[in-house]
């Protein structure tokens, strides 16, 4: 199985980004998946997680941002992809973001939030 994170970039504080985690070799169904961030000189830390991908809203369902958190997860089964929507980003949230599933780490994507 391979996981590929993408969608990172440079954004101003208060901005938004949507990261993607595409799986190949295995299908997102009811497994757990997590998003982690590693800032320079720091340990990797959990940002968001789901114990069951199948319970996540579809990315275009209109329900993705219905929760109270700034970071929300969604999915697109047709693309075998899990997303992380990040809103109101802060400079301290700069780092490399990784997805994690089936005991595997994907290649990360850099997120830089400027002040």
Buried (B, 14 or more C-beta within 10 A) or exposed (E): EEBBBBBBEEBEEEBEBBBBBBBEEBEBEEBEBBBBBBBEEEEBEEBBEBEEBEEBBBBEEEEBBEEEEBBBBBBBBEEBBBBBBBBEBEEEBBBBBBBBBEEEBBEBBEBBBEE
